[in-house]
Amino acid sequence: MTDRPRTPILDRVTLPADLKALSDRDLHQLADELRAETISAVSVTGGHLGAGLGVVELTVALHAVFDAPRDRIIWDVGHQCYPHKILTGRRDRIRTLRMKDGLSGFTKRSESPYDPFGAAHSSTSISAALGFAVARDLGAGGGDAIAVIGDGSMSAGMAFEAMNNAGHLKKRLIVVLNDNKMSIAPPVGALSSYLSRLYAGEPFQELKAAAKGAVSLLPEPFQTGARRAREMLKSMTVGGTLFEELGFSYLGPIDGHDLDQLLPVLRTVRARATGPVLIHVITRKGKGYAPAESARDRGHATAKFDVLTGVQTKAVSNAPSYTRVFAQSLIRQAEADERIVAVTAAMPDGTGLDLFAERFANRCFDVGIAEQHAVTFSAGMAAGGLKPFCAIYSTFLQRGYDQVVHDVAIQRLPVRFAIDRAGLVGADGATHAGAFDVAFLANLPGFVVMAAADEAELVHMVATAAAHDDGPIAFRFPRGDGVGAEMPARGVPLEIGRGRVIREGARVAILSFGTRLAAVLTAAEALAARGIAPTVADARFAKPLDRDLILRLAREHEVLITIEEGAIGGFGSHVAQLLAEEGVFDRGLKFRSMVLPDVFIDQASPEAMYAVAGMNAAQIEAKVLAALGVAVVGLRA
């Protein structure tokens, strides 16, 4: 008699409370099904795959033991939250991940009560969990606060600031250190080496069998084995001691893919913990899906793919990506100048500096998830006579802003900031939008701020930054492919503070800053068909402004419109300030500024997000017509 197929358990799970009725054997099967469902969903949507696969068993165990949403489970960064979303009432929408009007690719408070804290930047979970713990103890309600943080995220100082405070307050708080030896890139730094020693070789094999946690928290018969493991760790001069010095009871390391280890430890902690506890689990990013496990980044971020082969479906473009153009241009500059060095904060692939590292290994520095350090480290190298290029996404440069002000700008140090992912970035949504860098950099005295209109301009801006030694300089460029511009053989430094006129016209001048120039030119063609031929100019610089160009455009046209891929307070605001101080408005100029609206725009395709922002070609055309008082009819959708 053959065994009947087992009924899918995942089909019986709508909310985490449903896990309470399952046996431990059922939970093993649920984990297998949850992993398969995660793979299937991401194959349709694309997104962050490897991190979620690495925490499938941990996700099942946390929801089986704790009582979310009363117990707050906080996923650091949120890359790994897809299995969590499936178990918390969102399975029916999981194939809308990262799409317009769909589920966010990260945890999001407005999306579900099971997402108690939104996260898409790293290293915030322990601080937030401690805040929930204090709110609970002051009578605001709620249960346990559990932070799940990766070893890569632990390289950020904020995580240790939170642990130090938690150890001082002695609140009941649970931190799960998800140690997969790899964040987006292989983790770097002394902490990663420290953690690696915990499970290297024979001692870890012993601990897997013996260590179930801190002696004070575990009942018999675990205490004898725990004491033995604890003494073993201390004899190795590694282990729980670092975390214990910060005031945490340390449990582990344990196998994060073994529910027979996870469940008893979590149940014991829930029943017995009084103060802060750190549970150290060892996982493998991409676990259970061979194409992800074998990938260099363990399937961190993937396009849509075929489940059987793992082959990704990617759009084919004849134009190079902006990131690659930056990397190749920087390599060419570094070949001619040995003082050029490059710095990234745990994003060598994303910033293109992996290519630079292949060519100049000893001149490329990945400092881990530590943007503040990256900025000041670059400042120190600049003060020491090098030419550092600090390559950080716009959204992450926000994290190092005090250092940009205090350590770079005030000292007028020539740090070169390569700001990737400028503007609206698509599927990652509001948390990753590069909306604010122009405003927060152009307000700093002595800063030069540029934006590339296309990939050819980016080549020249890399050369401009390399040649600039008189204070800090920044250039921004978007995610994705270029527009197919004719590429120069080599970059030529631009004259600081000088824009260019792309086409001469009359009545209306459109002054573009950044890659909206392509949409502006499309709008100009449509306007020409209506008998309106606008002047189109590329500002190139938000600081210093090209005063002569701007004042000429204002003097010779009825309407002047600026456009930029940034928030209010940036390029257009600086232009308006110049025009006001020069008395241009007194002479009747109609000035309009097209900027990102004062809202956070949810994920969609970049094109759809710019439509929401009112900055696509048809909307630029409409802005011109409205400024001229022409009826807006017959526009393209």
C-alpha positions as CSV (number, residue, x, y, z in Angstrom):
1,M,0.0,0.0,0.0
2,T,1.5,3.3,-1.0
3,D,1.5,6.4,1.2
4,R,-0.9,9.1,0.3
5,P,0.5,12.5,-0.6
6,R,0.7,14.7,2.5
7,T,-1.8,17.6,2.5
8,P,0.0,20.9,2.1
9,I,0.2,22.5,5.5
10,L,0.8,26.0,4.1
11,D,-2.7,25.9,2.7
12,R,-4.1,25.6,6.2
13,V,-2.0,28.6,7.5
14,T,-3.6,32.0,7.1
15,L,-2.2,33.8,10.1
16,P,0.6,33.0,12.6
17,A,-2.0,31.8,15.2
18,D,-2.6,28.8,12.9
19,L,0.9,27.5,13.7
20,K,0.0,27.0,17.3
21,A,-2.1,23.9,16.4
22,L,0.8,22.3,14.4
23,S,3.1,19.6,15.8
24,D,6.8,20.1,15.5
25,R,6.8,17.5,12.7
26,D,4.2,19.6,10.9
27,L,6.4,22.7,11.3
28,H,9.2,20.9,9.5
29,Q,6.9,20.3,6.6
30,L,5.6,23.8,6.7
31,A,9.2,25.1,6.4
32,D,9.8,23.1,3.3
33,E,6.6,24.4,1.7
34,L,7.3,27.9,2.8
35,R,10.7,27.8,1.1
36,A,9.1,26.5,-2.1
37,E,6.4,29.2,-2.1
38,T,9.0,31.9,-1.5
39,I,11.1,30.7,-4.5
40,S,7.9,30.5,-6.7
41,A,6.8,34.0,-5.8
42,V,10.1,35.7,-6.3
43,S,10.5,33.9,-9.7
44,V,7.4,35.8,-10.8
45,T,8.2,39.2,-9.2
46,G,12.0,39.4,-8.8
47,G,13.4,40.8,-5.6
48,H,15.5,39.7,-2.6
49,L,15.6,36.0,-2.6
50,G,18.6,34.7,-0.8
51,A,18.0,36.4,2.5
52,G,14.5,35.1,2.9
53,L,15.5,31.5,2.0
54,G,18.1,31.7,4.8
55,V,15.6,32.5,7.5
56,V,12.7,30.1,6.5
57,E,13.1,27.9,9.5
58,L,13.8,30.8,11.8
59,T,10.6,32.5,10.6
60,V,8.5,29.4,11.2
61,A,10.0,29.0,14.7
62,L,9.5,32.6,15.7
63,H,5.8,32.6,14.6
64,A,5.2,29.2,16.2
65,V,6.6,30.2,19.6
66,F,5.7,33.9,19.9
67,D,2.3,35.6,19.5
68,A,2.6,38.2,16.8
69,P,1.3,40.9,16.5
70,R,1.2,41.3,20.3
71,D,4.8,40.2,20.3
72,R,6.7,42.5,17.9
73,I,9.0,40.7,15.5
74,I,11.3,43.3,13.8
75,W,13.3,42.3,10.8
76,D,16.4,44.3,10.3
77,V,16.6,45.8,6.7
78,G,13.6,43.7,5.6
79,H,15.3,41.8,2.8
80,Q,14.4,38.6,4.5
81,C,10.8,39.3,5.2
82,Y,9.1,37.5,2.3
83,P,8.5,34.2,4.2
84,H,7.2,36.3,7.1
85,K,4.7,38.1,4.8
86,I,3.5,34.7,3.5
87,L,2.7,33.5,7.0
88,T,1.0,36.8,8.1
89,G,-2.0,37.0,5.8
90,R,-0.4,38.2,2.7
91,R,0.2,35.0,0.7
92,D,-2.7,35.9,-1.7
93,R,-0.8,39.0,-2.6
94,I,2.8,37.7,-2.5
95,R,3.1,37.8,-6.2
96,T,2.5,41.5,-6.2
97,L,5.8,42.1,-4.4
98,R,7.6,45.3,-5.4
99,M,4.9,46.1,-8.0
100,K,2.7,49.2,-8.3
101,D,-0.1,48.9,-5.7
102,G,1.4,45.7,-4.5
103,L,3.2,44.5,-1.4
104,S,6.4,46.4,-0.4
105,G,9.6,44.5,-0.7
106,F,10.3,45.5,2.9
107,T,8.4,45.6,6.2
108,K,5.9,48.4,6.2
109,R,3.7,49.5,9.1
110,S,0.8,50.6,6.9
111,E,0.7,47.3,5.2
112,S,0.1,44.9,8.1
113,P,-0.1,44.9,11.9
114,Y,2.4,42.1,11.7
115,D,5.0,44.7,10.5
116,P,5.4,46.7,13.7
117,F,8.3,48.7,12.3
118,G,9.2,49.7,8.8
119,A,12.7,48.9,7.6
120,A,14.7,49.1,4.4
121,H,17.9,50.5,5.8
122,S,20.0,48.3,8.0
123,S,21.0,48.2,11.7
124,T,17.8,49.8,13.1
125,S,16.1,46.8,14.6
126,I,17.6,46.6,18.0
127,S,17.0,50.3,18.7
128,A,13.4,49.9,17.6
129,A,12.9,46.7,19.6
130,L,14.3,48.4,22.7
131,G,11.8,51.3,22.1
132,F,8.9,48.8,22.0
133,A,10.2,47.1,25.2
134,V,10.3,50.4,27.1
135,A,6.9,51.3,25.8
136,R,5.6,47.9,27.0
137,D,7.1,48.4,30.5
138,L,5.7,51.9,30.8
139,G,2.2,50.5,30.3
140,A,1.6,51.1,26.6
141,G,0.9,47.4,26.0
142,G,2.4,44.7,23.8
143,G,4.4,41.7,24.5
144,D,7.9,40.6,23.7
145,A,10.1,42.6,21.3
146,I,12.3,40.5,19.0
147,A,14.9,42.0,16.7
148,V,16.3,39.8,13.9
149,I,19.6,41.3,12.7
150,G,22.2,40.0,10.3
151,D,25.9,39.8,11.0
152,G,26.5,42.3,8.2
153,S,24.1,44.8,9.9
154,M,26.1,44.4,13.1
155,S,29.0,46.2,11.5
156,A,27.0,49.5,11.8
157,G,27.7,51.5,15.0
158,M,24.0,52.0,15.6
159,A,23.5,48.3,16.4
160,F,26.1,48.5,19.2
161,E,24.8,51.8,20.5
162,A,21.4,50.1,20.9
163,M,22.9,47.0,22.5
164,N,24.9,49.1,24.9
165,N,21.7,51.0,25.9
166,A,19.7,47.8,26.2
167,G,22.3,46.3,28.5
168,H,22.2,49.3,30.7
169,L,18.4,49.4,30.9
170,K,18.2,45.6,31.5
171,K,14.8,45.4,29.8
172,R,13.5,42.0,28.6
173,L,14.6,42.1,25.0
174,I,15.4,39.3,22.5
175,V,17.9,39.8,19.7
176,V,18.4,37.1,17.2
177,L,21.8,37.4,15.5
178,N,21.3,35.8,12.0
179,D,24.8,35.0,11.2
180,N,25.1,33.9,7.6
181,K,28.7,35.1,7.1
182,M,27.4,37.3,4.2
183,S,25.3,40.4,3.9
184,I,25.0,41.7,0.3
185,A,28.7,41.3,-0.2
186,P,30.9,39.1,2.0
187,P,31.0,40.8,5.4
188,V,34.1,42.6,6.3
189,G,35.8,43.7,9.5
190,A,36.9,42.3,12.8
191,L,33.4,41.5,14.0
192,S,32.8,39.1,11.1
193,S,36.1,37.4,11.9
194,Y,35.2,37.2,15.5
195,L,31.9,35.5,14.7
196,S,33.5,33.2,12.2
197,R,35.7,31.8,15.0
198,L,32.7,30.8,16.9
199,Y,31.8,28.0,14.5
200,A,35.0,27.2,12.8
201,G,36.1,23.6,12.9
202,E,35.5,21.1,15.8
203,P,34.4,23.6,18.5
204,F,31.2,24.4,16.5
205,Q,30.4,20.8,16.0
206,E,30.6,20.3,19.7
207,L,28.5,23.3,20.3
208,K,25.8,22.2,17.9
209,A,25.3,19.1,20.0
210,A,25.8,20.7,23.4
211,A,25.0,24.4,23.5
212,K,21.4,25.2,24.1
213,G,22.0,28.5,25.8
214,A,23.0,30.4,28.8
215,V,23.0,28.3,32.0
216,S,20.8,30.7,33.9
217,L,18.0,30.4,31.3
218,L,17.9,26.7,30.5
219,P,16.3,23.8,32.5
220,E,17.8,20.4,32.9
221,P,19.0,18.4,31.1
222,F,20.5,21.2,29.0
223,Q,22.5,22.9,31.8
224,T,25.4,20.4,31.9
225,G,26.0,20.7,28.1
226,A,25.6,24.5,28.2
227,R,28.2,24.8,31.0
228,R,30.6,22.7,29.0
229,A,30.0,24.8,25.9
230,R,30.4,28.0,27.9
231,E,33.7,26.9,29.3
232,M,34.9,25.8,25.9
233,L,34.0,29.2,24.4
234,K,35.9,31.0,27.2
235,S,38.9,28.8,26.7
236,M,38.9,29.9,23.1
237,T,38.7,33.6,24.2
238,V,35.7,34.0,22.0
239,G,32.0,33.4,22.2
240,G,29.4,35.0,24.3
241,T,31.8,37.2,26.2
242,L,31.6,40.2,23.8
243,F,27.8,40.3,24.0
244,E,27.8,39.6,27.7
245,E,30.0,42.5,28.4
246,L,27.3,44.6,26.7
247,G,24.8,43.2,29.2
248,F,23.2,40.4,27.2
249,S,22.8,36.8,28.1
250,Y,24.3,34.9,25.1
251,L,22.8,31.7,23.7
252,G,24.5,29.8,20.9
253,P,25.7,29.4,18.3
254,I,22.9,27.1,17.1
255,D,21.9,25.8,13.7
256,G,19.4,28.2,12.3
257,H,18.1,25.6,9.8
258,D,17.4,23.0,12.5
259,L,13.9,23.4,14.0
260,D,14.8,20.8,16.6
261,Q,17.4,23.3,18.0
262,L,15.5,26.5,17.3
263,L,12.2,25.6,18.9
264,P,13.4,24.5,22.3
265,V,15.7,27.5,22.6
266,L,13.0,30.0,21.6
267,R,10.5,28.3,23.9
268,T,12.9,28.5,26.8
269,V,13.8,32.1,26.2
270,R,10.1,33.0,26.0
271,A,9.4,31.3,29.3
272,R,12.4,32.2,31.3
273,A,14.2,35.4,30.0
274,T,14.1,38.4,32.3
275,G,16.7,40.8,30.7
276,P,18.2,41.3,27.3
277,V,19.1,38.0,25.5
278,L,21.1,37.5,22.3
279,I,20.5,34.2,20.4
280,H,23.2,33.5,17.8
281,V,21.9,31.4,14.9
282,I,24.0,30.2,12.0
283,T,22.2,30.2,8.6
284,R,23.1,30.0,5.0
285,K,21.9,32.7,2.6
286,G,20.0,31.1,-0.3
287,K,19.5,27.9,1.6
288,G,17.5,25.2,-0.2
289,Y,17.7,26.6,-3.7
290,A,20.8,25.5,-5.6
291,P,21.1,28.4,-8.0
292,A,21.0,30.9,-5.1
293,E,23.4,28.9,-3.0
294,S,25.9,28.7,-5.8
295,A,25.6,32.4,-6.8
296,R,28.4,34.7,-5.6
297,D,25.8,36.9,-3.8
298,R,23.7,33.9,-2.7
299,G,20.8,35.2,-4.7
300,H,20.6,38.5,-2.8
301,A,18.7,40.4,-5.5
302,T,17.3,38.8,-8.6
303,A,15.2,39.6,-11.6
304,K,12.4,37.3,-12.6
305,F,13.7,33.8,-13.2
306,D,12.9,30.2,-14.2
307,V,12.5,28.1,-11.1
308,L,14.0,25.0,-12.6
309,T,17.2,26.5,-14.0
310,G,17.5,29.7,-12.0
311,V,18.1,31.6,-15.3
312,Q,17.0,35.2,-14.9
313,T,14.9,37.2,-17.4
314,K,16.5,40.6,-17.8
315,A,15.6,43.3,-20.3
316,V,18.2,43.7,-23.0
317,S,19.6,47.2,-23.6
318,N,22.1,48.5,-26.1
319,A,23.2,51.2,-23.6
320,P,25.5,50.6,-20.7
321,S,24.3,51.1,-17.1
322,Y,25.2,54.3,-15.4
323,T,26.9,52.3,-12.6
324,R,29.1,50.5,-15.1
325,V,30.0,53.8,-16.9
326,F,31.0,55.3,-13.6
327,A,33.2,52.3,-12.7
328,Q,34.9,52.1,-16.0
329,S,35.5,55.9,-16.0
330,L,36.9,55.8,-12.5
331,I,39.3,52.9,-13.5
332,R,40.6,55.0,-16.4
333,Q,41.2,57.9,-14.2
334,A,42.9,55.7,-11.6
335,E,45.2,54.3,-14.2
336,A,46.5,57.8,-14.8
337,D,46.6,58.9,-11.1
338,E,47.8,56.5,-8.5
339,R,46.4,58.7,-5.7
340,I,42.8,57.8,-6.7
341,V,41.2,55.4,-4.2
342,A,37.6,54.2,-3.9
343,V,35.4,53.6,-0.8
344,T,32.1,51.7,-0.6
345,A,29.8,50.9,2.4
346,A,29.0,47.2,1.8
347,M,27.9,47.8,-1.8
348,P,30.8,46.9,-4.1
349,D,28.5,45.3,-6.7
350,G,25.8,47.9,-6.5
351,T,28.2,50.8,-6.9
352,G,30.4,49.2,-9.6
353,L,33.4,49.2,-7.3
354,D,33.7,45.4,-7.6
355,L,35.2,46.2,-11.1
356,F,37.5,48.8,-9.6
357,A,38.6,46.3,-7.0
358,E,39.5,43.7,-9.6
359,R,41.9,46.3,-11.2
360,F,43.1,48.0,-8.0
361,A,42.6,45.7,-5.1
362,N,44.8,47.7,-2.7
363,R,43.1,51.0,-3.6
364,C,39.5,49.9,-3.0
365,F,38.0,49.7,0.5
366,D,34.7,48.1,1.5
367,V,34.1,49.4,5.0
368,G,30.9,47.4,5.7
369,I,27.5,48.8,6.5
370,A,29.1,51.9,8.0
371,E,28.3,55.0,6.0
372,Q,29.4,57.4,8.7
373,H,32.8,55.8,8.9
374,A,33.0,55.6,5.1
375,V,32.6,59.4,4.8
376,T,35.1,60.3,7.6
377,F,37.5,57.6,6.4
378,S,37.4,59.2,3.0
379,A,38.0,62.6,4.7
380,G,41.1,61.3,6.4
381,M,42.5,59.9,3.2
382,A,41.8,63.3,1.5
383,A,43.6,65.1,4.3
384,G,46.5,62.6,3.9
385,G,46.9,63.5,0.2
386,L,44.9,60.9,-1.6
387,K,41.9,61.4,-4.0
388,P,39.1,59.4,-2.5
389,F,35.9,58.6,-4.4
390,C,33.2,57.7,-1.9
391,A,30.6,55.8,-3.8
392,I,27.3,55.5,-1.9
393,Y,23.7,55.4,-2.9
394,S,21.8,58.6,-2.4
395,T,19.4,57.0,0.1
396,F,22.3,55.7,2.2
397,L,24.4,58.8,2.1
398,Q,21.7,60.3,4.3
399,R,23.1,58.1,7.1
400,G,26.4,59.9,6.9
401,Y,25.2,63.5,6.7
402,D,26.7,64.8,9.9
403,Q,30.1,63.5,8.7
404,V,29.6,65.1,5.3
405,V,29.0,68.4,7.1
406,H,31.5,68.3,10.0
407,D,34.3,66.1,8.6
408,V,34.3,67.1,5.0
409,A,32.6,70.4,4.2
410,I,33.8,72.5,7.2
411,Q,37.3,71.3,6.5
412,R,37.0,71.8,2.7
413,L,38.4,68.4,2.1
414,P,38.4,67.2,-1.5
415,V,36.3,64.1,-1.1
416,R,34.6,63.0,-4.3
417,F,31.0,61.7,-3.7
418,A,29.7,59.4,-6.4
419,I,26.0,59.3,-5.7
420,D,24.3,56.3,-7.3
421,R,20.5,55.6,-7.5
422,A,19.6,59.3,-7.8
423,G,16.0,60.0,-8.3
424,L,13.2,57.5,-8.2
425,V,14.4,53.9,-8.3
426,G,11.4,51.7,-9.0
427,A,10.6,48.5,-7.2
428,D,12.5,49.4,-3.9
429,G,10.1,52.3,-3.4
430,A,10.2,55.3,-1.1
431,T,12.8,53.9,1.2
432,H,15.4,53.8,-1.5
433,A,14.5,56.9,-3.5
434,G,17.4,59.3,-4.1
435,A,15.3,62.4,-3.5
436,F,17.1,64.5,-1.0
437,D,20.9,64.6,-1.8
438,V,20.7,67.7,-3.9
439,A,19.0,69.7,-1.2
440,F,21.2,68.6,1.6
441,L,24.5,68.9,-0.3
442,A,23.8,72.1,-2.3
443,N,23.2,74.0,1.0
444,L,26.7,73.3,2.3
445,P,29.3,76.0,1.7
446,G,32.1,75.1,-0.7
447,F,30.4,72.1,-2.1
448,V,30.3,71.4,-5.9
449,V,27.1,69.5,-6.9
450,M,26.7,68.0,-10.4
451,A,24.1,65.8,-12.0
452,A,24.7,63.8,-15.2
453,A,22.2,64.3,-18.0
454,D,23.3,61.0,-19.7
455,E,26.0,58.5,-19.6
456,A,28.4,60.5,-21.7
457,E,28.1,63.4,-19.3
458,L,28.8,61.0,-16.4
459,V,32.2,60.2,-18.0
460,H,33.1,63.9,-18.0
461,M,31.9,64.4,-14.4
462,V,34.1,61.6,-13.1
463,A,37.0,63.4,-14.8
464,T,35.9,66.7,-13.3
465,A,35.8,65.2,-9.8
466,A,39.2,63.6,-10.3
467,A,40.7,66.9,-11.3
468,H,39.0,69.0,-8.6
469,D,41.1,69.6,-5.5
470,D,39.5,72.7,-4.1
471,G,37.0,71.2,-1.6
472,P,34.3,68.5,-1.8
473,I,32.5,67.6,-5.0
474,A,29.6,65.4,-5.7
475,F,28.0,64.0,-8.9
476,R,24.7,62.0,-9.0
477,F,23.4,59.5,-11.5
478,P,20.4,57.2,-11.6
479,R,19.8,53.5,-11.5
480,G,19.5,51.6,-14.7
481,D,20.7,52.0,-18.3
482,G,21.8,55.1,-20.1
483,V,20.0,56.7,-23.0
484,G,22.4,55.5,-25.7
485,A,24.5,58.7,-25.9
486,E,27.6,58.7,-28.0
487,M,30.4,57.9,-25.5
488,P,33.6,59.9,-25.4
489,A,36.9,58.1,-25.6
490,R,37.9,59.7,-22.3
491,G,36.4,62.2,-19.9
492,V,37.3,65.9,-20.1
493,P,37.0,68.0,-17.0
494,L,34.1,70.4,-17.1
495,E,34.4,74.1,-16.2
496,I,33.0,74.3,-12.7
497,G,29.6,76.0,-12.6
498,R,29.0,76.1,-16.3
499,G,25.9,74.6,-18.0
500,R,25.2,74.2,-21.7
501,V,22.4,75.1,-24.1
502,I,21.1,72.0,-26.0
503,R,18.8,73.8,-28.4
504,E,17.9,77.5,-28.8
505,G,14.2,78.6,-29.0
506,A,11.9,81.3,-27.9
507,R,9.4,82.4,-25.3
508,V,10.0,79.4,-23.0
509,A,13.3,78.1,-21.5
510,I,13.5,74.7,-19.8
511,L,16.5,74.3,-17.6
512,S,17.1,70.6,-16.7
513,F,19.3,69.3,-14.0
514,G,20.0,65.5,-14.4
515,T,18.5,62.8,-16.5
516,R,15.0,64.3,-17.0
517,L,16.7,66.0,-20.0
518,A,15.6,63.1,-22.2
519,A,12.0,63.7,-21.2
520,V,12.4,67.4,-21.7
521,L,13.7,66.9,-25.3
522,T,10.7,64.6,-26.0
523,A,8.4,67.3,-24.7
524,A,10.2,69.9,-26.8
525,E,9.5,68.0,-29.9
526,A,5.8,67.7,-29.0
527,L,5.7,71.5,-28.3
528,A,7.4,72.2,-31.6
529,A,4.5,70.4,-33.4
530,R,2.2,73.0,-31.7
531,G,4.4,75.9,-32.9
532,I,6.2,76.4,-29.6
533,A,9.9,75.9,-29.8
534,P,11.4,76.1,-26.2
535,T,15.0,76.7,-25.4
536,V,16.4,73.6,-23.7
537,A,19.5,73.8,-21.4
538,D,21.4,71.4,-19.2
539,A,22.4,73.0,-16.0
540,R,25.1,70.4,-15.1
541,F,25.7,72.2,-11.8
542,A,23.3,72.9,-8.9
543,K,26.2,74.5,-7.1
544,P,27.8,76.7,-8.1
545,L,25.0,77.9,-10.4
546,D,25.7,79.1,-13.8
547,R,24.5,82.7,-13.1
548,D,25.2,84.0,-16.6
549,L,23.2,81.2,-18.3
550,I,20.3,81.4,-15.9
551,L,20.0,85.2,-16.0
552,R,20.3,85.1,-19.9
553,L,17.5,82.6,-20.0
554,A,15.4,84.7,-17.7
555,R,16.1,87.9,-19.7
556,E,15.3,86.4,-23.1
557,H,12.2,84.3,-22.3
558,E,8.7,84.8,-20.9
559,V,8.8,81.6,-19.0
560,L,11.6,79.8,-17.2
561,I,11.0,76.2,-16.0
562,T,13.5,74.1,-14.0
563,I,13.2,70.4,-13.6
564,E,15.1,68.0,-11.4
565,E,14.9,64.5,-9.9
566,G,14.9,65.7,-6.4
567,A,12.8,67.2,-3.6
568,I,11.9,70.8,-3.1
569,G,14.8,72.8,-1.7
570,G,17.3,71.6,-4.3
571,F,18.3,73.0,-7.7
572,G,15.1,74.9,-8.5
573,S,15.1,76.6,-5.1
574,H,18.6,77.8,-5.6
575,V,17.6,79.2,-9.0
576,A,14.6,80.9,-7.5
577,Q,16.8,82.5,-4.9
578,L,19.1,83.8,-7.5
579,L,16.3,85.2,-9.6
580,A,14.7,86.9,-6.6
581,E,18.0,88.5,-5.5
582,E,18.6,89.8,-9.0
583,G,15.1,91.3,-9.1
584,V,14.1,89.2,-12.2
585,F,10.6,88.6,-10.9
586,D,9.9,92.3,-10.8
587,R,10.3,92.3,-14.6
588,G,7.5,89.8,-15.1
589,L,9.2,86.5,-15.6
590,K,7.0,83.5,-15.1
591,F,9.1,80.9,-13.2
592,R,8.0,77.3,-12.5
593,S,10.0,74.6,-10.7
594,M,9.3,70.9,-11.4
595,V,10.5,68.8,-8.4
596,L,9.4,65.6,-6.7
597,P,6.2,66.2,-4.9
598,D,6.1,66.5,-1.1
599,V,5.0,62.9,-0.6
600,F,6.8,59.5,-0.4
601,I,6.0,57.7,-3.7
602,D,5.3,54.0,-3.4
603,Q,7.0,51.4,-5.5
604,A,6.2,51.0,-9.2
605,S,8.3,51.1,-12.4
606,P,10.4,54.3,-12.6
607,E,8.3,55.5,-15.5
608,A,5.1,55.1,-13.4
609,M,6.7,56.8,-10.4
610,Y,7.7,59.8,-12.5
611,A,4.1,60.0,-13.8
612,V,2.9,60.1,-10.2
613,A,5.5,62.8,-9.6
614,G,4.2,64.8,-12.6
615,M,7.6,64.8,-14.4
616,N,7.2,62.7,-17.6
617,A,7.3,64.2,-21.1
618,A,3.5,64.9,-21.4
619,Q,3.5,66.6,-18.0
620,I,6.4,68.8,-18.9
621,E,4.6,69.7,-22.1
622,A,1.5,70.5,-20.0
623,K,3.5,72.7,-17.6
624,V,4.8,74.7,-20.5
625,L,1.4,75.2,-22.0
626,A,-0.1,76.2,-18.7
627,A,2.6,78.7,-18.0
628,L,2.0,80.3,-21.4
629,G,-1.8,80.3,-20.8
630,V,-2.4,77.8,-23.6
631,A,-5.4,75.4,-23.2
632,V,-4.1,72.0,-22.3
633,V,-5.9,69.7,-24.7
634,G,-4.9,66.7,-26.8
635,L,-2.0,65.7,-24.6
636,R,-0.8,62.1,-24.6
637,A,-1.7,60.0,-21.6
